[in-house]
Amino acid sequence: MDFAQRLERAWYRRPIRLLWLLWPLEILYRTVVALRRIRLQRRAKPQQTTVIVVGNITVGGTGKTPLVIALVRWLQAEGYKPGVISRGYGGQAPYYPFVVTASGRPEQTGDEPLLIASSADCPVVIGPDRVAALAEIERRFGCDVVISDDGLQHYALQRHIEIAVVDGVRGFGNGHCLPMGPLREPARRVDEVDLLVINGESALSWRRPYSEMQLEPAKPVNLLSGKSRDIAEFEGRVHAVAGIGNPRRFFTTLLELGLSPIAHPFPDHHRFIEEDLRFEGDFPLVMTEKDAVKCRAFATDNMWFLPVQAALPASFYTSLKRKLKILSEE
């Protein structure tokens, strides 16, 4: 276990004695974040296209990508023409803004934008400058609603609706900001958003109403053939690979499906190579769909990914529909 993994593990416990040595840096970080937010918000220009920001306030994954895909599909069913803009973290495009297609290369686009483009059938544009990415998606595709993936802290982009996603199990960890804890912004930030989504059941207490999101697994899909297979056809023991923010959630899902996973966690957005997936024991290998987009180039017929779909209560979409209606009438 490297230093970063040890630090992250410490974040999700009560602040241990050594972490208090980082408290002065946390104070400095909070000050910089607050000043940066004020500066960027003052510079932000009004946007004509409706912008929905989906993000989190903690380091690591919380389930944003399945939610973004679910939102795109819902908007399409409601008659909108949605698009997605993203940083493209983990990739290096030849230029920005860069249009992502389903046939894109993960080393250029990053894993999450490529998964969204492959699954949601909508325009996806990436770039570190979200304002420029928005202008490009408006110019090229004429979208009437744009979702900014992981854009909660990108204050240079004016937003009309904010949705924050929180891991129901891990919550805000020890409640401290970086580097003493996992928070990008103070926990009270979620009190400001329009909609709060909790990923999975939570034993934590929340100060405001929220919608519980469940990630529902489908049949595993073969990376080479694209054919699906009933989970019951796997004989229990599998190699489980997850390069996401909280790999334990994926391994728990496999256990709940009746499998016996041999866990192989990797860092979030890990760029896989063929040697990463060579394990002892000739068991099927099951990975997340986000990891699968980076492994197709060297996939074998024994590699599978587990698709998941975000399920949200009807009240969530009713609230979102009401907010969009108000915006259209302004």
C-alpha positions as CSV (number, residue, x, y, z in Angstrom):
1,M,0.0,0.0,0.0
2,D,1.5,3.3,-1.1
3,F,1.4,6.6,0.8
4,A,-1.6,8.0,-1.1
5,Q,-3.6,4.8,-0.3
6,R,-2.6,5.0,3.4
7,L,-3.6,8.7,3.5
8,E,-7.0,8.0,1.9
9,R,-7.7,5.2,4.4
10,A,-6.9,7.5,7.3
11,W,-9.3,10.1,5.9
12,Y,-12.3,7.8,6.4
13,R,-11.5,7.3,10.0
14,R,-11.5,9.8,12.9
15,P,-8.6,12.2,12.5
16,I,-5.6,10.3,13.8
17,R,-2.8,12.1,15.7
18,L,-0.5,12.4,12.7
19,L,-3.2,13.9,10.5
20,W,-3.4,16.9,12.8
21,L,0.1,17.9,11.6
22,L,-1.7,18.7,8.3
23,W,-4.2,21.1,10.0
24,P,-2.3,24.3,9.1
25,L,-2.3,23.2,5.5
26,E,-6.0,22.5,5.6
27,I,-6.6,26.1,6.8
28,L,-4.5,27.4,4.0
29,Y,-6.4,25.2,1.5
30,R,-9.8,26.4,2.7
31,T,-8.7,30.0,2.4
32,V,-7.5,29.5,-1.2
33,V,-10.6,27.6,-2.2
34,A,-12.9,30.3,-0.8
35,L,-11.0,33.1,-2.5
36,R,-10.8,31.2,-5.8
37,R,-14.6,30.7,-5.7
38,I,-15.3,34.4,-5.2
39,R,-12.9,35.4,-8.0
40,L,-14.2,32.9,-10.5
41,Q,-17.9,33.6,-9.8
42,R,-17.3,37.3,-10.4
43,R,-15.8,36.5,-13.8
44,A,-18.5,33.9,-14.8
45,K,-20.6,35.1,-17.7
46,P,-24.3,34.3,-18.0
47,Q,-25.0,31.2,-20.1
48,Q,-28.0,31.0,-22.4
49,T,-28.0,27.2,-22.6
50,T,-29.3,25.5,-19.5
51,V,-26.3,24.0,-17.6
52,I,-26.7,21.2,-15.0
53,V,-23.7,20.5,-12.9
54,V,-23.2,17.1,-11.5
55,G,-20.3,16.7,-9.0
56,N,-19.1,15.9,-5.5
57,I,-17.2,17.6,-2.8
58,T,-14.9,14.6,-1.9
59,V,-11.8,13.2,-3.6
60,G,-12.6,10.0,-5.5
61,G,-15.6,8.5,-7.1
62,T,-19.1,8.7,-5.7
63,G,-21.2,7.3,-8.7
64,K,-21.4,10.5,-10.8
65,T,-20.9,8.8,-14.2
66,P,-24.0,6.4,-13.9
67,L,-26.0,9.4,-12.7
68,V,-24.9,11.5,-15.7
69,I,-25.9,8.7,-18.1
70,A,-29.3,8.3,-16.4
71,L,-29.9,12.1,-16.6
72,V,-29.0,12.1,-20.3
73,R,-31.5,9.3,-21.0
74,W,-34.2,11.0,-19.0
75,L,-33.7,14.3,-20.7
76,Q,-33.8,12.6,-24.1
77,A,-37.1,10.9,-23.1
78,E,-38.5,14.4,-22.1
79,G,-37.7,15.8,-25.5
80,Y,-34.5,17.7,-24.8
81,K,-31.3,17.5,-26.8
82,P,-28.7,17.0,-24.0
83,G,-24.9,17.0,-24.2
84,V,-22.1,16.5,-21.7
85,I,-18.9,18.4,-21.1
86,S,-16.1,17.0,-18.9
87,R,-12.5,17.6,-18.0
88,G,-11.4,14.3,-19.6
89,Y,-9.3,13.4,-16.6
90,G,-6.8,10.6,-17.3
91,G,-6.6,11.4,-21.0
92,Q,-4.5,13.7,-23.1
93,A,-6.3,14.9,-26.3
94,P,-4.4,16.3,-29.2
95,Y,-6.3,19.6,-28.7
96,Y,-9.1,21.1,-26.7
97,P,-12.1,21.4,-26.8
98,F,-12.1,17.8,-28.1
99,V,-15.2,15.8,-29.2
100,V,-15.5,12.3,-27.8
101,T,-17.0,9.5,-29.8
102,A,-17.9,5.9,-28.9
103,S,-14.9,4.8,-31.0
104,G,-12.5,7.1,-29.2
105,R,-9.2,6.2,-27.5
106,P,-9.2,6.2,-23.7
107,E,-5.7,7.6,-23.6
108,Q,-7.0,10.7,-25.3
109,T,-10.4,11.1,-23.8
110,G,-10.2,9.6,-20.3
111,D,-12.4,6.7,-19.2
112,E,-15.5,8.4,-18.0
113,P,-16.2,10.6,-21.1
114,L,-15.6,7.6,-23.3
115,L,-18.1,5.5,-21.3
116,I,-20.7,8.3,-21.4
117,A,-20.3,8.7,-25.2
118,S,-20.6,4.9,-25.6
119,S,-23.6,4.5,-23.4
120,A,-25.7,7.6,-23.6
121,D,-25.7,8.3,-27.4
122,C,-25.2,12.1,-26.9
123,P,-22.5,14.7,-27.8
124,V,-19.6,14.7,-25.4
125,V,-16.9,17.4,-25.4
126,I,-13.9,17.5,-23.1
127,G,-11.4,20.2,-22.1
128,P,-10.0,21.8,-19.0
129,D,-11.8,25.0,-19.9
130,R,-15.4,24.2,-19.3
131,V,-16.6,27.5,-20.8
132,A,-14.8,26.7,-24.0
133,A,-16.2,23.2,-24.0
134,L,-19.7,24.5,-23.6
135,A,-19.2,26.9,-26.5
136,E,-18.0,24.1,-28.7
137,I,-20.9,21.8,-27.9
138,E,-23.3,24.6,-28.5
139,R,-21.7,25.4,-31.8
140,R,-21.3,21.9,-33.1
141,F,-24.4,20.2,-31.8
142,G,-27.0,22.8,-30.7
143,C,-27.7,21.2,-27.4
144,D,-30.4,22.8,-25.3
145,V,-29.3,21.3,-22.0
146,V,-25.7,20.6,-21.1
147,I,-24.5,18.5,-18.2
148,S,-21.1,19.4,-16.7
149,D,-19.7,16.2,-15.4
150,D,-17.7,16.7,-12.2
151,G,-18.1,20.4,-12.5
152,L,-19.1,21.5,-9.0
153,Q,-15.9,23.3,-8.3
154,H,-15.6,24.9,-11.8
155,Y,-17.0,28.2,-10.9
156,A,-15.9,30.0,-14.1
157,L,-18.9,28.2,-15.7
158,Q,-22.3,29.6,-14.6
159,R,-24.7,26.9,-13.7
160,H,-28.5,26.8,-13.5
161,I,-28.9,23.6,-11.5
162,E,-26.4,21.9,-9.2
163,I,-26.6,18.2,-8.2
164,A,-24.2,16.8,-5.6
165,V,-23.5,13.1,-5.2
166,V,-22.3,11.6,-1.9
167,D,-21.2,8.1,-1.2
168,G,-23.7,6.8,1.3
169,V,-21.2,4.6,3.2
170,R,-18.1,6.8,3.2
171,G,-20.0,10.2,3.5
172,F,-17.6,13.0,4.1
173,G,-15.0,10.9,5.8
174,N,-13.4,12.6,8.8
175,G,-15.1,15.9,7.8
176,H,-11.9,17.7,7.0
177,C,-10.7,19.4,3.8
178,L,-7.6,18.4,1.9
179,P,-4.9,17.4,2.9
180,M,-6.2,16.5,6.4
181,G,-9.4,14.9,5.0
182,P,-11.1,14.0,1.7
183,L,-13.2,17.2,1.2
184,R,-12.6,19.5,-1.8
185,E,-14.8,22.0,-0.1
186,P,-16.3,22.3,3.4
187,A,-19.2,19.9,4.0
188,R,-21.8,22.8,4.2
189,R,-21.3,23.2,0.4
190,V,-24.0,20.5,-0.1
191,D,-26.5,22.7,1.6
192,E,-26.3,25.1,-1.4
193,V,-27.0,22.6,-4.2
194,D,-30.4,22.2,-5.8
195,L,-30.5,18.4,-5.5
196,L,-28.6,16.0,-3.2
197,V,-28.1,12.4,-4.2
198,I,-26.9,9.8,-1.8
199,N,-25.4,6.7,-3.6
200,G,-26.6,3.7,-1.7
201,E,-28.2,3.2,1.7
202,S,-26.7,5.4,4.4
203,A,-26.7,5.2,8.1
204,L,-25.5,8.8,8.3
205,S,-27.8,11.7,9.2
206,W,-28.3,14.4,6.6
207,R,-29.5,17.9,7.4
208,R,-31.5,18.3,4.2
209,P,-33.8,16.2,1.9
210,Y,-32.0,13.9,-0.5
211,S,-32.7,11.2,-3.1
212,E,-31.2,7.8,-2.6
213,M,-29.6,6.3,-5.8
214,Q,-29.1,2.6,-6.2
215,L,-26.7,1.2,-8.8
216,E,-28.5,-1.8,-10.3
217,P,-26.2,-4.4,-11.9
218,A,-27.2,-6.1,-15.2
219,K,-25.8,-9.3,-16.8
220,P,-22.0,-9.3,-17.2
221,V,-20.9,-8.6,-20.8
222,N,-17.9,-10.1,-22.6
223,L,-15.3,-7.6,-23.6
224,L,-14.5,-9.4,-26.9
225,S,-17.9,-10.7,-28.1
226,G,-20.2,-8.2,-26.5
227,K,-22.5,-11.0,-25.5
228,S,-24.0,-11.1,-22.0
229,R,-24.2,-14.0,-19.6
230,D,-26.3,-14.8,-16.6
231,I,-24.4,-14.3,-13.3
232,A,-25.5,-17.8,-12.2
233,E,-23.4,-19.3,-15.1
234,F,-20.2,-18.1,-13.3
235,E,-19.0,-20.8,-10.9
236,G,-18.4,-18.5,-8.0
237,R,-14.7,-17.7,-8.0
238,V,-13.7,-14.7,-10.2
239,H,-10.9,-12.2,-10.4
240,A,-12.5,-8.8,-9.7
241,V,-10.8,-5.7,-11.0
242,A,-11.8,-2.1,-10.1
243,G,-9.9,1.1,-10.8
244,I,-12.6,3.4,-9.4
245,G,-12.8,5.8,-6.4
246,N,-14.2,3.2,-4.0
247,P,-13.3,-0.3,-5.3
248,R,-14.8,-2.0,-2.2
249,R,-18.3,-1.1,-3.4
250,F,-17.7,-3.1,-6.6
251,F,-16.4,-6.1,-4.7
252,T,-19.3,-6.0,-2.4
253,T,-21.7,-6.0,-5.3
254,L,-20.1,-9.1,-6.7
255,L,-20.5,-10.8,-3.3
256,E,-24.1,-9.8,-3.1
257,L,-24.6,-11.4,-6.6
258,G,-23.3,-14.7,-5.2
259,L,-19.8,-14.6,-6.5
260,S,-16.5,-15.1,-4.6
261,P,-14.3,-12.3,-5.9
262,I,-10.5,-12.3,-5.6
263,A,-10.2,-8.5,-5.2
264,H,-7.7,-6.6,-7.3
265,P,-8.1,-2.9,-6.5
266,F,-6.4,-0.2,-8.6
267,P,-6.2,3.6,-8.3
268,D,-9.1,5.6,-9.7
269,H,-8.6,6.3,-13.5
270,H,-5.7,3.7,-13.6
271,R,-4.4,3.3,-17.2
272,F,-4.3,-0.4,-17.5
273,I,-1.8,-2.4,-19.4
274,E,-2.0,-6.1,-20.4
275,E,0.4,-7.2,-17.5
276,D,-1.9,-5.6,-14.9
277,L,-4.5,-8.3,-15.6
278,R,-2.3,-11.4,-15.4
279,F,-3.3,-13.3,-12.2
280,E,-2.8,-16.8,-10.9
281,G,-5.8,-19.1,-11.3
282,D,-7.7,-19.5,-14.5
283,F,-10.9,-17.8,-13.2
284,P,-13.1,-15.4,-15.2
285,L,-12.1,-11.8,-14.8
286,V,-14.9,-9.3,-14.0
287,M,-14.3,-5.6,-14.0
288,T,-16.3,-2.4,-14.0
289,E,-17.6,-0.9,-17.2
290,K,-15.5,2.2,-16.7
291,D,-12.3,0.0,-16.6
292,A,-13.5,-2.0,-19.6
293,V,-13.2,0.9,-22.0
294,K,-9.5,1.0,-21.3
295,C,-8.9,-2.8,-21.6
296,R,-10.6,-3.7,-24.9
297,A,-7.3,-3.5,-26.9
298,F,-5.9,-6.4,-25.1
299,A,-9.0,-8.2,-23.9
300,T,-9.3,-12.0,-23.8
301,D,-12.5,-14.2,-24.1
302,N,-12.4,-14.6,-20.3
303,M,-12.8,-10.9,-19.5
304,W,-16.2,-9.5,-18.6
305,F,-17.6,-6.2,-17.3
306,L,-20.6,-5.6,-15.1
307,P,-22.9,-2.8,-16.3
308,V,-24.7,-0.8,-13.7
309,Q,-27.6,1.5,-14.1
310,A,-28.5,4.4,-11.7
311,A,-32.0,4.0,-10.3
312,L,-33.5,7.1,-8.6
313,P,-36.9,7.7,-7.1
314,A,-39.6,9.4,-9.2
315,S,-39.5,12.3,-6.8
316,F,-36.0,13.2,-8.0
317,Y,-37.1,13.5,-11.6
318,T,-40.2,15.4,-10.5
319,S,-38.1,18.0,-8.7
320,L,-35.7,18.2,-11.7
321,K,-38.6,18.7,-14.1
322,R,-40.0,21.4,-12.0
323,K,-36.7,23.3,-11.9
324,L,-36.3,23.0,-15.6
325,K,-39.8,24.3,-16.2
326,I,-39.1,27.3,-14.0
327,L,-36.0,28.1,-16.0
328,S,-37.8,27.9,-19.3
329,E,-40.4,30.4,-18.0
330,E,-37.8,33.0,-16.9
